């Protein structure tokens, strides 16, 4: 029978259409066949027919039924391809927006420290010109400015690494990021990361407690990607500061 050429799942639908036709109703529907359609690309899939049926009535009684079928397999395949392309484009756009947001966040962390430290260097000059300025004050101010300049340089190097990653990722797939492990002194890495926030911590009256665990006491050198670990530390400390600024007790513990 004709219904035998249809997919099993579409046979109840075809029977329902026949019942509607036999009751004098016009129908339009899509039905899938057992026969496979070979698309220009991709795997074979069931061929699809567009069915238009209408009954012939005499004195209100159905005397015959006419059905016209059109093979729309190519059209259905094209629609599916277009839908997939649209979904992929939307997903790519979402990933791009997510990536831009991530990069902006990463660049903002060291940039904030650069602003704060540069401001500290500039503001230290007027205080050194007073009559009560001693040689010790001068030496301490110069030492402080050298430390601030060193931290600014470290922030700039961190930003350069992020920018280098963006340039690399523009040529590679979205999820590919290089990792370059090398020997690093963990205590120095953590201390340097905290120095980036020194001015902002002071401005917001936030105390930082650095606590070494037993393992950190026993192991001085570790193998890691210094810049990647620093990224994690900067993000954690930034979030900790954001949620501590409004608290009565302002203390962050780095363990």
C-alpha atoms as one frame of an Amber mdcrd trajectory, in Angstrom:
protein
   0.000   0.000   0.000   0.990   3.610  -0.433   1.319   4.066   3.329   4.061
   1.417   3.285   6.510   3.838   1.609   6.358   6.181   4.615   8.512   6.114
   7.744   6.878   4.187  10.595   6.707   7.353  12.726   4.767   9.232  10.005
   2.163   6.537   9.274  -0.277   7.554  12.052  -0.071  11.123  10.736  -0.877
   9.902   7.194  -3.887   7.920   8.442  -5.169  10.978  10.291  -4.803  13.020
   7.079  -6.756  10.365   5.159  -9.576  10.479   7.698  -9.783  14.263   7.346
  -9.838  13.977   3.542 -12.532  11.331   3.582 -14.649  13.658   5.719 -14.419
  16.398   3.080 -11.546  18.465   4.504  -8.590  19.811   2.491  -5.132  18.966
   3.895  -1.528  20.060   3.478   1.286  18.247   5.260   4.866  16.994   5.061
   5.560  13.245   5.177   8.877  11.418   5.331   9.644   8.365   3.193  11.544
   5.140   3.765  13.561   6.133   0.692  16.776   8.002   1.470  17.702  11.414
   0.089  21.392  11.841  -0.759  22.258  15.492   0.011  25.124  17.443  -1.624
  27.008  17.070   1.672  26.433  15.171   4.879  24.743  11.859   5.631  21.705
  10.468   3.757  18.364  11.269   5.376  14.720  10.308   4.749  13.230  11.938
   1.652  10.402  14.388   2.387   7.174  14.907   0.433   4.867  17.903   0.551
   1.330  16.556   0.229  -1.642  18.674  -0.899  -4.931  16.798  -0.854  -8.513
  17.807  -1.516 -11.740  15.784  -1.843 -14.356  15.940  -4.593 -17.869  16.330
  -3.187 -21.217  15.521  -4.797 -24.300  16.518  -2.820 -22.113  16.858   0.251
 -20.713  13.359  -0.088 -17.017  12.624  -0.811 -16.824  10.710  -4.133 -13.060
  10.887  -4.728  -9.850  12.254  -3.325  -7.005  13.938  -5.223  -3.518  14.244
  -3.760  -0.485  16.001  -5.255   2.960  15.273  -3.854   6.118  17.307  -4.342
   9.593  16.098  -3.366  10.955  18.830  -1.106  13.935  16.860   0.254  16.446
  19.340  -1.134  14.550  22.287   0.374  14.333  20.617   3.805  18.058  19.827
   3.712  18.861  23.445   2.777  16.668  24.740   5.634  18.399  22.414   8.089
  21.837  23.546   6.885  20.795  27.194   7.215  19.471  26.562  10.730  22.755
  24.852  11.716  24.800  27.697  10.233  22.702  30.244  12.121  23.112  28.312
  15.388  26.875  28.042  14.832  27.116  31.769  14.043  25.185  32.643  17.217
  27.408  30.329  19.277  30.538  31.886  17.734  29.180  35.355  18.551  28.454
  34.283  22.128  31.990  32.896  22.509  33.452  36.068  21.039  31.510  38.258
  23.473  32.515  35.971  26.347  36.156  36.149  25.242  36.108  39.960  24.943
  34.577  40.173  28.427  37.271  37.842  29.804  40.129  39.775  28.155  38.727
  43.113  29.355  38.550  41.732  32.895  42.119  40.421  32.727  43.487  43.708
  31.341  41.636  45.794  33.932  43.310  44.126  36.944  46.918  45.205  36.264
  45.731  48.502  34.731  44.090  49.475  38.018  47.370  48.815  39.846  49.305
  50.886  37.279  47.012  53.887  37.862  47.253  53.612  41.635  51.037  53.221
  41.720  51.689  55.966  39.173  49.458  58.238  41.247  51.492  57.370  44.372
  54.749  58.313  42.584  53.316  61.651  41.416  51.835  62.529  44.815  55.093
  61.755  46.641  56.891  64.708  44.979  55.103  67.633  46.758  55.627  66.083
  50.217  59.388  65.952  49.649  59.664  69.676  49.014  58.643  70.759  52.513
  60.945  72.351  55.050  60.685  69.361  57.395  61.785  66.841  54.771  64.792
  64.857  55.995  67.333  62.846  54.070  65.738  59.668  55.429  62.348  60.796
  54.048  63.983  61.370  50.685  65.613  57.924  50.669  62.395  56.194  51.772
  60.381  58.049  49.124  62.860  57.120  46.405  62.870  53.485  47.547  59.069
  53.473  47.539  58.969  54.976  44.068  61.455  52.402  42.772  59.277  49.605
  44.208  56.185  51.162  42.649  57.956  51.493  39.296  59.030  47.816  39.496
  55.437  46.766  40.183  54.207  48.942  37.288  56.719  47.157  35.046  55.459
  43.786  36.303  51.848  44.853  35.573  52.853  45.971  32.092  54.524  42.590
  31.434  51.357  40.834  32.616  49.259  42.939  30.247  51.672  42.228  27.389
  51.215  38.493  27.995  47.423  38.912  27.768  47.716  40.946  24.552  50.079
  38.303  23.125  47.455  35.671  23.930  44.786  37.662  22.078  47.016  37.878
  19.016  47.740  34.154  19.232  44.086  33.261  19.664  43.155  35.309  16.601
  45.132  32.749  14.580  44.128  29.647  16.505  40.911  28.060  17.683  39.003
  29.731  20.494  39.946  27.298  23.242  43.674  27.005  22.534  45.958  28.765
  25.022  49.663  28.048  25.443  51.022  27.079  28.863  54.755  27.496  29.575
  55.796  25.892  32.885  59.106  26.906  34.465  60.676  26.950  37.955  59.147
  29.677  40.158  59.492  30.598  43.828  55.922  30.429  45.093  56.325  32.893
  47.968  57.824  35.550  45.659  55.086  34.992  43.065  52.333  35.520  45.667
  54.074  38.537  47.218  54.544  40.195  43.811  50.872  39.628  42.994  49.812
  41.260  46.269  52.068  44.275  45.621  49.970  45.099  42.544  47.095  45.893
  44.921  49.125  47.632  47.626  47.827  51.153  46.907  44.196  50.071  46.446
  44.286  47.975  49.645  45.640  50.959  51.568  43.034  53.301  50.077  40.182
  50.982  51.139  41.711  50.137  54.544  41.855  46.427  53.717  44.373  44.292
  55.582  45.933  41.286  53.857  47.133  38.312  55.851  49.518  35.965  54.038
  49.645  32.496  55.574  51.938  29.730  54.353  50.729  26.157  54.617  52.978
  23.277  55.660  53.670  22.339  52.020  54.682  25.932  51.169  57.120  25.925
  54.070  58.718  22.683  52.854  58.671  23.429  49.099  60.175  26.740  47.971
  60.365  26.182  44.191  57.528  24.860  42.048  57.039  24.238  38.301  54.191
  26.300  36.874  53.231  28.883  34.278  53.948  31.989  36.357  51.676  34.270
  34.309  48.727  31.835  34.428  48.953  31.321  38.189  49.265  35.086  38.605
  46.089  35.538  36.524  44.232  33.255  38.942  45.612  35.091  41.987  44.737
  38.508  40.530  41.161  37.441  39.808  40.699  35.946  43.278  42.178  38.984
  45.038  40.134  41.401  42.864  36.915  39.572  43.766  37.912  39.428  47.448
  38.530  43.185  47.470  35.246  43.909  45.692  33.236  42.058  48.356  35.335
  43.333  51.295  35.229  47.095  50.576  31.735  47.479  52.063  32.316  45.278
  55.133  32.981  46.530  58.659  35.926  44.152  59.094  38.107  44.456  56.017
  40.583  41.622  55.950  41.647  39.222  53.204  43.542  36.046  53.957  45.772
  34.526  51.266  46.791  31.027  52.231
